[in-house]
Every structure is written in C-alpha cells, then in structure tokens.
C-alpha cells in the first residue's frame, strides 16, 4: 500500500534542491569562500614552512627529544620515534610526511577552534545541546567520502578542500568530549564557584575548563587521529602528502609504494597519539 | 542559667517557599491552601522543597538544620546563598533582603558575607592547597601576594601549615575538609554555610572536627548554619537546632528543649534513641547543695546540721560559696569530743569535682568510684550543687520514662 503511494507520487527533488542551494551559494557567497580559502592556505603554508625549516637530520633528533620529555622520559618510545622518523626519511617520504603533518595540524587547530567553543556552549545549555547532538550524529554517521563532495564543489581541488573535509570530519569528538567533560564536573564544584561569587566567565576559566581538561584533551587526541585518517582520504580530491602516495600506489597497483607510504602514516599516527595522550597527564 | 542577652539577628527568613518544577507559584498557592506535599505532586507534578519556613539565626551561634534525607535541609541552606532560587518569601541577611537581588549584588554578598563548606569537600583537583584556599580571594580579584598571605593564615588556623603546596588528592578526608573550612574562612565572611560538612568523614575524625568547629566558632565568633542528618552531631555542635520534615521546620530550640519537650510525635520518635548520658550535664542532675557550712563554723554546728538533715557528710565553703572541702560525720564527732572550736584540721580537701557542663556520661564512672558526693562547680570555682548516686539514677529514670511537661 504505502509502497504504491510512494511510486505514484512524484519523486521529492532532494538532489535538485541541494544542487540549487549550491549554485546559489557559489553565486552569492563566492567572496566568503575565497576568504576561507585564503586563510586556510596561509595557515597550511605556515605550518609547512615551519616543519620544513629544519633539515631532517636536525629535526628528527629534536622531535625524539620532545617525545622523550612529553612522555615523562619514556626512552623506549623516544627511541622508537627516532628510528621511525629516520625510516620515513630513508624511504624518501620526508617531504610528503611533513606535508601530511602540516595538513593534520592546521585542520586540527581549526577543528578545535570551532569545536571547543561549541562544546562549551552545548555544555551550558540543554537546548543548544539537543541541536548539536542531532548534528553530530548526522556528521558522524555520514560516510567520510561524502564530505569530499561539497568540499570539491565549493573549493575545487587541492589541499584547501582537503582541509575543509578534514575539519568537518575531525570536529565531532572535540565538541562531544568538551561537552561531556564540562557536564561531568561534580555539582559541588560548580556550586563552589557560584557560592564564592564567581562570574560565569570566572567559573568557565577557573573551574569548568581546568576540571574538564583531561576529557577535553581526550577529545583533542581523537580529533588529531581522525584528522590524520581524513587527510589520507582527502588525497582523492587532491590533498598532498602521504595520502597521495597511497592513492598513487593504488592507482598504479604499486604495492611497494603504497605500503611504504602507509607505514609512514602509521609511524606518524603513533607519535601523534602518544604525544597527545601524555599531554593529558 | 546561661546569660540571656538579647541576641543580635544576623539572618532572618520569612515565609520561605521553594517548589521545584515549572510554574512553581501554583504549588505555593496549594501549600497555602493547606495541601500536602504528596497531594501536590500527584496533582501537578511539582515537588515541594520548602513549605513556609520562618526563623532567625543569631549572630555567633551554630544553627543546625537537621532532618532525614529529603526533608529539605540542604535546599533551605542553598536558598540562603541562592544556589537554589527561592520561590517565595524573604531572606534578610545583615539587614538586606537577598531574594530578588540582582546578580552583581548577589555576587558581592556571596563573596564578602557567605562562606560555604561542602559534604564532599569540593576541592578543585588541579589546584594546590593554598590556591584552593585562596579561590574565593582570587574570585574577588585580590592580587597573588595578598591572597596567598591570607590563605596561609587560614591554613594555619585549621592546622594544616606545611601542606600549602600539596595537591588535594594527597590529603586524607579530614584534611580535605580542613582545606574546605580554610577556604571558607579565608574570605573572612561572617556567615558559614556548612552542608553535611562532616558526614563523609569517619567517626573518630568526625568527632575531632566537631570539637574543632566548636573551638573555631568560639574564637572567631562566626555565625554558622550547619546542616546534618545526624542527631548526635546536631546535639553536640548546635547552639540551636531546627528539626525539619517534608520541607518544613517543625521545631526550633536548644538541644535540651528539643529532647525534653518534643513538640510532636515525630520529634519524639526522632530523639527517642538519643543517648541521654551525653545530653544531660551535671547541672541537669545535681541537687541543691543544702545544707552547707561555712569554714568559720565549729564542729558542733556541723554535727547538728548532719543530724537534722540525716546526712553523713557536709560541704565546707568560704564566704562566696567557694568550695573548701568536705567533713564527714566521724571526724565531726571526734572533733566535738575533743572540744575543737573550728573545723580546720578535719576538712578533707580532696573532693571529687565536676563542672556544670560535664556530661552525665563522664560523671557516671566518677560517681561509681567516689565514696563522697561530687561537687558541681562553676567557672569561678563556686559550689553550685552536689551529685549523689541517687540523683543520677533518678534523673535517668525520669528522662526515659515520662515525657516531661515544661
């Protein structure tokens, strides 16, 4: 019965509507898109220049030392990072790796700059939280590839649309865990700040954020890991770096090339993960 | 017997209502019509928190709000600094009604006049002890050197000097609550709100903290509103106690008033299990020291008095009833035989003594051992009364059997 009705009725033009919307945005908000592109490109280039400023033979030991201190003198991990980074260099993937790292860092920073404030807002208002939760569920169940489509439409091909797709993909955990971290603060601690006469801003800065920090940092960690995985996928729309090497490996059925790039991604993932996890403690 | 000056009122609560839920005014209306909590919940889904409470808290007293969980005592406490917004009524603190006060002014009152201490200590886990204690001062915008000086003083006051740079999770429960106390003292508020402050501590530490609170209160003369569900604690620390049930204060009075004259059956049941030996003190069980004899009198008078009253010993005092000692019948008879003219030489100065406020629990073992009656003394060493075995027993028997009518 209901199926018949579905067949008899004309198709609802969801696709056509979205396509019209895209046309309208392109026509009327082009200046905004250009502005975003410029800012993102600037940020990305900045990171890339910083990461490429030192030659690998100097940068690798520095990174290993940073890992050593951030992980509270875990020498095993520091040595492992050192060897891993040397391997990347040896495989002649250093420049690609730095490109990927720049993409990850730039995307993560933007995702956090947007995600943490939204998380704070959601934590302090149940109605905002209700809206945000629906959006986040939607964002997280949507297959990652789908983000590539609007990114390409609005920002064409290259690193910038790759970053946009990455930011959208990596943001949800930052929002969720900021929200969760603040909501989990024991009532008494909130009462302390109120009872001693804190303003809402003092409460946020002196109580809510510091107490929620471990949870927020778990969100940052998740955000970085998701950004890394999305940066690889974003190579399909022209984002550079190790992902692109993997993609080329697939296209040419070049197992050696694909595997080496994949290995480099794993090494970077481990180092980023351990550093951010230890920042919490 | 206590000095009864007219006490200065620090907090005055008038007709305070709190109803939780949307459109709480309707619940208040129903309460005024005499409807009860369960009925209101059934009809409107509104939860009654406080039902028409009025009381005064005097300057420098420990005012205890007591009742079982859910009776509204914590709600009432939180209304006093508006962590919970009252639905109706007024709360006058130091002459100003805080209900309806705007945020900015309310913050000022909270910062300067109201300190709060929480059941689970509520220390900020990322801050050192000194920064926890200085929290209130920091909120007020006081600069670091000054607030650290003040915080260090408060830490010293609660006996935690040396722990300034520790983190909260390095301290035991009792120490944590001292930090909570120091935090409330640091901002020099004259009113402290204590919400089940000692309930999370184990019994021994709890008792120490109670003693220290009483001591601190006497030294600093803060006004303290103390919430507890523990009757023994209430009786121990409370200058006055307000017993609550279903959001309503059903009796206010001193520990003795509540125990001796429970206003209704609920209060009576509530206080039924109280260990009376901890509540009653020497002055509740003593009897008048009569007769007594001046140290200037002779043994003949002593002998006559003893015979007249049928007693075998007699307290000897100086002019202002300052206790000199005791004489026994045997010594007096001996002195009369030997024609002594004064009591000197036969007065035993080694008389067991207790203070007016000594609890009965401490008196019982003394009286069990003592051959002589106990002398009950006041602060100026004057003899106020005596205690013999019989008076202890009869006091206990009386208190337990019949509800006493004032």
Interface residues (C-beta under 8 A of the other chain):
Chain A: X186 X188 X189 X191 X192 X193 X194 X195 X196 X197 X198 X199 X202 X206 X207 X210 X211 X213
Chain B: X78 X81 X83 X106 X107 X108 X109 X110 X111 X114 X115 X116 X118 X119 X120 X121 X122 X124 X125 X126 X127 X135 X136 X138 X139 X140 X183 X187 X193
